[in-house]
Amino acid sequence: MACEQHGKIIVQDVRITESVDDLAPPAPEEISHFKTLQDWLVNICDNSKPEKKIDKFKLGLFEGKDEKILFLVGTNTYKEGEHQSATRIEFEPAHNYLKLPERDYNSLAHDELVNKLISQLKDFANTNTFENSFLSKANSIVFETNGTIIWSKETN
């Protein structure tokens, strides 16, 4: 006695589209010069506040020959259709670009630089300044350069 099964296989071609706002490198007059990364972050926490809830804050790095510039933006992602989403930059603090102090960062190789920044950013995420700021209201903070999660509401 043989048992036969007949099934229906459906093959679908699904395209998922996600558009993401990009941040252009800053003009020279947009770059802030704080003495330390900590000073820059404290200034942002004390003097900036988004008008709406921000899902994710992104930090990233522009690297030039003679300068390294860190940036911070707030983004929200919206579903725009069954297979389409858009991530929009919806917050840029007044001083969202920081020229990293040359004495502390320019002699570092790329991986050393990234690791030092991640360590400093994670340290800042453990301060009272961070805890009491709008940054801690987001779902996550990510270092875009390599995708490292600096802080997440789920893990804190």
N, C-alpha and C positions, 0 to 999 in steps of 0.2 A: 504494500500500500504506500503510495507516494503522496507526499504533501507538497502542493505547490502554493507559493505565495506570489501574489502579484501586487506590486506597489507602483506608485506613481512618483517619478522623480521630476522635480521642478527646478530648472536652472534659471536664475535671475541675474541680470547684469545690474548691479546697484552702484551708483556713484555717490560718494559722500563728499560734499564740498564744504570746506571751512575757510572762511576768509579771516585774516588776522591783520589788524592795524600794525604797521611798522613805525618805529621811531627813527627819524633821520638823525645823523650826527649833528651835534649842536653848532650853532654859530658861535664865534668867540665870545660875544657879549652875553651869551646864555650860560656860560660856564661859571660855576661858583668856586671859590677858593677858600675852603675851610682848612684849618690846621690839621685836623684829623677826620677820619671817617666817622667817629663817634660824634664829633662836633656837628657835622653835617646832618646826621640822623636825628640828633636832639633838636636842631633847628627846624627840621621838617616836622617833627612831632609837635613842637611848640607853636609853629607859625602857619601850618597848613592844615586843611581839613576838607575832605571831599564833601560835595553837596549831596551825594547819594551813596548808598551802600556799595562797597567795592568787594567783589568776590576774590580777586587775586591781585597781589602786588608783585610786580616783576622788577627785579634788579638785573642790570646787564652792564656790559663793558664794551666800550669802544677803545681799541688799541691803535695808537699811531706810533710813529717812529720815536717821537720825543715826549709823548704824553699818553696817559691812560685816564679815561673818563668813565666814571660810574654813573648810571642813571637809575631812576626809580619812576615807575608809572603804575597806575591802578587800572585794571581791566575787568570787564564783565563779558560773559559769553551768552549769546542769545540764539535760540533755535529759530531759524527762519523758514523752515519747511521740514518735511519728513526726513530728508537726508542733507540738510544744509544748516550750517551754523556760522555765526560771525562773532569774532572776539574784537571788542572795541576798547580803545584807550579812552577811559572816561575820567581820569584824574591824572594831572601832572602838578606836583607841588611847585611852589614858587622857585625853589632852587633844586630842580630835579636833575641837574647835571653837576657832578663833582669832579674836578680835576684832582686826581690822587696825588698827594704830595710826593714829589720826585725822590726825595731822600729816603722815603719809606718803601717805595714800590718799583722805581725804574730799574734797579739792578737785579730784580727777580726774573727768572725764567717764567714763561707763561703758566706752567703748572704750579709753580711756587706761588705766583701771584694769585691765581684762582684759589688755591688752598688757603692762603693767608686771608683773602677777602671772605671766603666762606666761614672760616673760623671767627673772624671779627663780627660778621653779620649774625652768626648764631649766638655769640656772646651778647650782642646787643639785644637779641630777642629774649634774653633772660633777665633784662633789667626792668626796674619799676617804670622807667620812662616809656619803654615799649609797652609794657602791660597796661598802662593807663592811656595809651594813645589810640588813635583811629586805626593804626596798623594792626592791632590785635583784634579788631572787629572783623577782619577779612577771614576767608576760609583758609588761605595759604599765602605764603611769601616764597617766591622761587627765584633762584639765581639762574637766569636764562642762559648764561654762557655755557653751562654744562647740565642744566636741568636739576640741579640740587635743590631740594626743598629745605629752605632755611627755617621755616616755621609752618606748622599746620594746626588748625583748630582741632583736628581729629586726634593728633598725637599729644596735645597739651591739655 
